[in-house]
Amino acid sequence: MPPDHAGLSEEEVLAHGGWHPRYARVLAVTSDGDYGFAVVDGNGDGAELEAEIWEWGSGGWDGAGSSGAGPLSNLGPERTGGYIGTAYFAYGSAPGRQSVTISFDDRLHDVPVSRHGVWVFIKIRTNPHGHEFPSLTA
């Protein structure tokens, strides 16, 4: 059953993530159900990225945690992220590509690459016996 709310958007991340919209840019954002994930360039120069987890609650999207992701120039093809609740996330860089394929939960998922060359993935696990994290396929 789909959620009864809109997915996480760039606008939501900028409006509710404590970022100054004049300088910050959201490099990629995605959501699945009540969980979202974004990679943000806080000052717009690519020097220091933040990987942010979001959760839907009390009628809106709330930041549920973030961590430094280093400079954009060092972002590799894949960085396994982690999980929140039953949602697992990963992110990486794929400049010049339209999409990447992620293997997770016994399925392949086509994930778009943003105009900034960054991809983000989050999915709620449906296989109760699955233990793997999302991974980029060759």
HUSULBEL-V340910 format. One record per helix or strand of 2 or more residues. SS is the DSSP state (h for helix, s for strand). FROM is the first residue (numbers start at 1). TO is the last residue. Records with the same first field share a line. If there is no record, write none. Layout:
# HUSULBEL-V340910
SS = FROM-TO / FROM-TO
This chain:
# HUSULBEL-V340910
h = 10-16 / 72-74
s = 25-32 / 35-41 / 49-57 / 60-70 / 79-84 / 87-93 / 99-104 / 107-112 / 118-124 / 135-136
